[in-house]
């Protein structure tokens, strides 16, 4: 449960959060303590530096998303996206810790490579902070070179399949968390081929299934069941890989 409070003298909103279980009876004794969160300040960096030529900071936006997938959606600070200033700096407001920093918009051909906090990689672990203590030293690294995988799918008779869901996921289950860049699902195009873009380098599994329930592709238990049926492959930095898959039924 989340609640926005009145704006203070500094015009910053407050919010309070707690978790309650509702079982048909009145809930009493709930205490909410407001927090103003903190500011997250940093800069966008393009690699290689020569790739920054011809693109504008205004073409990029970043956002801070609460890492907890069960956290309430709170606007005006709980989840905000910001455009980048002309000098490639940004400042975000976050209310709950930790938060994941993600790019919401990037120029064509560019993607998020990493998020660094004073040199440490926090891309998938998230930024941890204390309310009222600003976070500085963030770097959002964009790259003009991305890794990805494409492929086609056939049935048991070797005939092309044009209706399926291709799931590509890291071999390492520790990388299956909320908003993970190491798990993605792709649908086939008109020719029956799929394309999974902007994957970090690493070891992956790929599988094509007939149908997937909404959100099932990020369910750790579902992904674990797919391991024995999936195709393993490695993906290097900037590599575009092609894999051939056979359709399977996942129960």
One Martini backbone bead per residue (centre of mass of N, CA, C, O) as a GRO file, in nm:
protein
  251
    1UNK     BB    1   0.097   0.035   0.022
    2UNK     BB    2   0.034   0.371  -0.094
    3UNK     BB    3   0.116   0.728  -0.014
    4UNK     BB    4   0.045   1.057  -0.074
    5UNK     BB    5   0.148   1.360   0.024
    6UNK     BB    6   0.192   1.661   0.092
    7UNK     BB    7   0.340   1.934   0.011
    8UNK     BB    8   0.605   2.095   0.087
    9UNK     BB    9   0.797   2.375   0.107
   10UNK     BB   10   0.989   2.237  -0.129
   11UNK     BB   11   0.782   2.078  -0.322
   12UNK     BB   12   0.806   1.786  -0.203
   13UNK     BB   13   0.694   1.485  -0.207
   14UNK     BB   14   0.536   1.233  -0.019
   15UNK     BB   15   0.577   0.888   0.102
   16UNK     BB   16   0.404   0.575   0.184
   17UNK     BB   17   0.482   0.230   0.298
   18UNK     BB   18   0.304  -0.089   0.298
   19UNK     BB   19   0.211  -0.422   0.414
   20UNK     BB   20  -0.105  -0.589   0.368
   21UNK     BB   21  -0.355  -0.814   0.492
   22UNK     BB   22  -0.662  -0.922   0.333
   23UNK     BB   23  -0.950  -1.117   0.497
   24UNK     BB   24  -1.241  -0.946   0.548
   25UNK     BB   25  -1.117  -0.753   0.756
   26UNK     BB   26  -1.038  -0.513   0.945
   27UNK     BB   27  -0.770  -0.280   0.939
   28UNK     BB   28  -0.541  -0.219   1.202
   29UNK     BB   29  -0.254  -0.041   1.305
   30UNK     BB   30  -0.160   0.146   1.075
   31UNK     BB   31   0.165   0.279   0.992
   32UNK     BB   32   0.275   0.583   0.834
   33UNK     BB   33   0.590   0.686   0.691
   34UNK     BB   34   0.732   0.941   0.553
   35UNK     BB   35   0.898   1.005   0.230
   36UNK     BB   36   1.131   1.177  -0.001
   37UNK     BB   37   1.376   1.042  -0.058
   38UNK     BB   38   1.578   1.093  -0.356
   39UNK     BB   39   1.854   1.179  -0.549
   40UNK     BB   40   1.973   1.111  -0.890
   41UNK     BB   41   2.304   1.153  -1.016
   42UNK     BB   42   2.429   1.200  -1.362
   43UNK     BB   43   2.564   1.037  -1.664
   44UNK     BB   44   2.590   1.010  -2.002
   45UNK     BB   45   2.760   0.747  -2.188
   46UNK     BB   46   2.941   0.698  -2.490
   47UNK     BB   47   3.015   0.390  -2.669
   48UNK     BB   48   3.210   0.512  -2.831
   49UNK     BB   49   3.281   0.842  -2.845
   50UNK     BB   50   3.235   0.860  -3.159
   51UNK     BB   51   2.919   0.777  -3.134
   52UNK     BB   52   2.814   1.075  -3.043
   53UNK     BB   53   2.802   1.156  -3.321
   54UNK     BB   54   2.481   1.283  -3.418
   55UNK     BB   55   2.372   1.300  -3.128
   56UNK     BB   56   2.128   1.372  -2.873
   57UNK     BB   57   2.034   1.420  -2.552
   58UNK     BB   58   1.719   1.453  -2.622
   59UNK     BB   59   1.709   1.135  -2.725
   60UNK     BB   60   1.727   1.084  -2.411
   61UNK     BB   61   1.602   0.863  -2.150
   62UNK     BB   62   1.541   0.815  -1.799
   63UNK     BB   63   1.477   0.571  -1.529
   64UNK     BB   64   1.321   0.494  -1.207
   65UNK     BB   65   1.280   0.164  -1.075
   66UNK     BB   66   1.136  -0.035  -0.874
   67UNK     BB   67   1.253  -0.350  -0.801
   68UNK     BB   68   0.992  -0.420  -0.676
   69UNK     BB   69   0.720  -0.580  -0.826
   70UNK     BB   70   0.511  -0.518  -0.562
   71UNK     BB   71   0.517  -0.233  -0.586
   72UNK     BB   72   0.372   0.052  -0.584
   73UNK     BB   73   0.237   0.292  -0.786
   74UNK     BB   74   0.416   0.606  -0.791
   75UNK     BB   75   0.380   0.920  -0.855
   76UNK     BB   76   0.582   1.191  -0.843
   77UNK     BB   77   0.866   0.977  -0.794
   78UNK     BB   78   0.845   0.659  -0.793
   79UNK     BB   79   0.826   0.705  -1.120
   80UNK     BB   80   1.077   0.850  -1.332
   81UNK     BB   81   1.131   1.041  -1.622
   82UNK     BB   82   1.420   1.176  -1.803
   83UNK     BB   83   1.578   1.404  -1.954
   84UNK     BB   84   1.862   1.513  -2.106
   85UNK     BB   85   2.098   1.720  -2.088
   86UNK     BB   86   2.324   1.883  -2.288
   87UNK     BB   87   2.562   1.758  -2.085
   88UNK     BB   88   2.443   1.457  -2.003
   89UNK     BB   89   2.276   1.511  -1.759
   90UNK     BB   90   2.104   1.395  -1.450
   91UNK     BB   91   1.784   1.388  -1.254
   92UNK     BB   92   1.637   1.189  -1.004
   93UNK     BB   93   1.345   1.058  -0.842
   94UNK     BB   94   1.333   0.859  -0.535
   95UNK     BB   95   1.152   0.661  -0.283
   96UNK     BB   96   1.263   0.367  -0.330
   97UNK     BB   97   1.457   0.097  -0.211
   98UNK     BB   98   1.560  -0.009  -0.482
   99UNK     BB   99   1.680   0.096  -0.812
  100UNK     BB  100   1.632   0.097  -1.156
  101UNK     BB  101   1.821   0.187  -1.436
  102UNK     BB  102   1.664   0.313  -1.736
  103UNK     BB  103   1.601   0.330  -2.066
  104UNK     BB  104   1.340   0.477  -2.262
  105UNK     BB  105   1.524   0.645  -2.470
  106UNK     BB  106   1.688   0.594  -2.792
  107UNK     BB  107   1.872   0.589  -3.041
  108UNK     BB  108   1.917   0.444  -3.319
  109UNK     BB  109   2.147   0.178  -3.236
  110UNK     BB  110   2.100   0.216  -2.924
  111UNK     BB  111   2.208   0.095  -2.593
  112UNK     BB  112   2.219  -0.049  -2.295
  113UNK     BB  113   2.510  -0.150  -2.110
  114UNK     BB  114   2.536   0.034  -1.834
  115UNK     BB  115   2.540   0.079  -1.469
  116UNK     BB  116   2.719   0.317  -1.273
  117UNK     BB  117   2.868   0.342  -0.933
  118UNK     BB  118   3.159   0.449  -0.891
  119UNK     BB  119   3.232   0.189  -1.103
  120UNK     BB  120   2.995   0.014  -1.022
  121UNK     BB  121   2.787  -0.246  -1.105
  122UNK     BB  122   2.407  -0.169  -1.116
  123UNK     BB  123   2.214  -0.272  -1.336
  124UNK     BB  124   2.073  -0.534  -1.163
  125UNK     BB  125   2.091  -0.456  -0.850
  126UNK     BB  126   2.089  -0.159  -0.800
  127UNK     BB  127   2.002   0.133  -0.617
  128UNK     BB  128   2.114   0.223  -0.301
  129UNK     BB  129   1.932   0.410  -0.042
  130UNK     BB  130   1.878   0.697   0.158
  131UNK     BB  131   1.678   0.904   0.286
  132UNK     BB  132   1.812   1.225   0.192
  133UNK     BB  133   2.055   1.084   0.024
  134UNK     BB  134   2.230   1.160  -0.224
  135UNK     BB  135   2.307   1.041  -0.552
  136UNK     BB  136   2.627   0.999  -0.694
  137UNK     BB  137   2.806   0.876  -0.980
  138UNK     BB  138   2.642   0.821  -1.228
  139UNK     BB  139   2.641   0.583  -1.511
  140UNK     BB  140   2.511   0.581  -1.842
  141UNK     BB  141   2.572   0.330  -2.078
  142UNK     BB  142   2.614   0.360  -2.419
  143UNK     BB  143   2.574   0.161  -2.723
  144UNK     BB  144   2.642   0.087  -3.076
  145UNK     BB  145   2.688  -0.211  -2.962
  146UNK     BB  146   2.506  -0.514  -3.005
  147UNK     BB  147   2.342  -0.798  -2.885
  148UNK     BB  148   2.205  -1.099  -3.058
  149UNK     BB  149   1.915  -1.300  -3.173
  150UNK     BB  150   1.833  -1.528  -3.433
  151UNK     BB  151   1.552  -1.712  -3.597
  152UNK     BB  152   1.401  -2.032  -3.641
  153UNK     BB  153   1.104  -2.252  -3.675
  154UNK     BB  154   1.024  -2.599  -3.624
  155UNK     BB  155   0.898  -2.898  -3.659
  156UNK     BB  156   0.912  -3.246  -3.653
  157UNK     BB  157   0.911  -3.218  -3.994
  158UNK     BB  158   1.063  -2.933  -4.077
  159UNK     BB  159   0.849  -2.719  -4.060
  160UNK     BB  160   0.756  -2.412  -4.055
  161UNK     BB  161   0.695  -2.175  -3.794
  162UNK     BB  162   0.462  -1.879  -3.731
  163UNK     BB  163   0.349  -1.966  -3.429
  164UNK     BB  164   0.513  -1.814  -3.151
  165UNK     BB  165   0.746  -1.827  -2.865
  166UNK     BB  166   1.052  -1.675  -2.790
  167UNK     BB  167   1.289  -1.774  -2.540
  168UNK     BB  168   1.545  -1.582  -2.376
  169UNK     BB  169   1.790  -1.712  -2.134
  170UNK     BB  170   1.981  -1.739  -1.883
  171UNK     BB  171   2.168  -1.981  -1.725
  172UNK     BB  172   2.155  -1.781  -1.488
  173UNK     BB  173   1.921  -1.755  -1.236
  174UNK     BB  174   2.029  -1.480  -1.105
  175UNK     BB  175   1.922  -1.327  -1.396
  176UNK     BB  176   1.580  -1.344  -1.344
  177UNK     BB  177   1.487  -1.082  -1.263
  178UNK     BB  178   1.352  -0.795  -1.241
  179UNK     BB  179   1.406  -0.642  -1.535
  180UNK     BB  180   1.572  -0.823  -1.702
  181UNK     BB  181   1.821  -0.836  -1.968
  182UNK     BB  182   1.838  -1.180  -1.967
  183UNK     BB  183   1.524  -1.163  -2.053
  184UNK     BB  184   1.329  -1.273  -2.342
  185UNK     BB  185   1.066  -1.206  -2.584
  186UNK     BB  186   0.967  -1.337  -2.911
  187UNK     BB  187   0.815  -1.270  -3.214
  188UNK     BB  188   0.717  -1.333  -3.517
  189UNK     BB  189   0.733  -1.257  -3.826
  190UNK     BB  190   0.611  -1.286  -4.146
  191UNK     BB  191   0.852  -1.515  -4.191
  192UNK     BB  192   0.904  -1.658  -3.889
  193UNK     BB  193   1.103  -1.473  -3.745
  194UNK     BB  194   1.330  -1.398  -3.483
  195UNK     BB  195   1.419  -1.120  -3.241
  196UNK     BB  196   1.682  -1.061  -3.001
  197UNK     BB  197   1.767  -0.775  -2.830
  198UNK     BB  198   1.998  -0.640  -2.623
  199UNK     BB  199   2.211  -0.847  -2.510
  200UNK     BB  200   2.411  -0.955  -2.294
  201UNK     BB  201   2.675  -1.111  -2.244
  202UNK     BB  202   2.668  -1.480  -2.263
  203UNK     BB  203   2.481  -1.742  -2.135
  204UNK     BB  204   2.224  -1.926  -2.315
  205UNK     BB  205   1.872  -1.984  -2.369
  206UNK     BB  206   1.651  -2.143  -2.617
  207UNK     BB  207   1.291  -2.122  -2.695
  208UNK     BB  208   0.995  -2.272  -2.848
  209UNK     BB  209   0.653  -2.194  -2.801
  210UNK     BB  210   0.315  -2.198  -2.847
  211UNK     BB  211   0.257  -2.080  -2.547
  212UNK     BB  212   0.203  -1.780  -2.330
  213UNK     BB  213   0.153  -1.648  -2.048
  214UNK     BB  214   0.121  -1.377  -1.883
  215UNK     BB  215   0.448  -1.349  -1.742
  216UNK     BB  216   0.583  -1.640  -1.771
  217UNK     BB  217   0.875  -1.562  -1.889
  218UNK     BB  218   0.955  -1.457  -1.571
  219UNK     BB  219   0.924  -1.733  -1.441
  220UNK     BB  220   1.138  -1.930  -1.273
  221UNK     BB  221   0.984  -2.203  -1.285
  222UNK     BB  222   0.943  -2.204  -1.590
  223UNK     BB  223   1.241  -2.180  -1.676
  224UNK     BB  224   1.338  -2.438  -1.534
  225UNK     BB  225   1.160  -2.633  -1.715
  226UNK     BB  226   1.317  -2.545  -1.992
  227UNK     BB  227   1.612  -2.638  -1.987
  228UNK     BB  228   1.594  -2.938  -2.117
  229UNK     BB  229   1.467  -2.799  -2.402
  230UNK     BB  230   1.691  -2.609  -2.457
  231UNK     BB  231   1.917  -2.395  -2.628
  232UNK     BB  232   2.257  -2.355  -2.621
  233UNK     BB  233   2.453  -2.042  -2.592
  234UNK     BB  234   2.678  -1.794  -2.700
  235UNK     BB  235   2.742  -1.434  -2.625
  236UNK     BB  236   2.902  -1.175  -2.752
  237UNK     BB  237   3.035  -0.882  -2.799
  238UNK     BB  238   2.842  -0.772  -3.065
  239UNK     BB  239   2.686  -1.028  -3.128
  240UNK     BB  240   2.524  -1.211  -3.401
  241UNK     BB  241   2.299  -1.469  -3.359
  242UNK     BB  242   2.212  -1.801  -3.482
  243UNK     BB  243   1.910  -2.003  -3.440
  244UNK     BB  244   1.766  -2.333  -3.429
  245UNK     BB  245   1.426  -2.431  -3.372
  246UNK     BB  246   1.197  -2.627  -3.187
  247UNK     BB  247   0.893  -2.699  -3.117
  248UNK     BB  248   0.730  -2.679  -2.795
  249UNK     BB  249   0.584  -2.814  -2.502
  250UNK     BB  250   0.476  -2.633  -2.215
  251UNK     BB  251   0.378  -2.731  -1.866
   0.00000   0.00000   0.00000
